Amino acid sequence: MPIIVNLDVMMAKRKIAAGDLAERIDITPANLSILKNNKAKAVRFSTLEAICRELDCQPGDILEFVKENDE
């Protein structure tokens, strides 16, 4: 998938545990884990907004586009 979620990197920079972030943004730890481990097929803007608010970052700090090889 060409969109990579770098949530774990930003969480480490902000020194926040997954359980704490999940609680603060009001999603289940399981759903946060799916997002964090690049298993999500989509993310709601409201969830992205809450993550950015809690981590004091921009969406581009979390989401990255990686061009796939055309092999």
C-alpha positions, 0 to 999 in steps of 0.5 A, a space after each residue: 500500500 503506497 500510504 504509510 502510517 508513521 504513527 508509532 514514530 510520532 508517538 515515540 517522539 511525543 513519549 505517549 503510549 498507545 493505550 493513553 493515546 487511544 483513550 485520549 482520542 476515544 478509540 479502542 486500543 485495537 483500532 489504534 493498533 490497526 492504524 499504527 501497524 499499517 493494517 487500516 484501509 481508511 482513516 476518518 478525518 475526525 480520528 486524524 484530527 484527534 490524533 494531530 490535536 493530541 500529538 501536536 502535529 500535522 497529518 503529513 507527520 503521520 501519513 506518508 506516500 511511498 511510490 510503488 515500483 512498477 516491476 
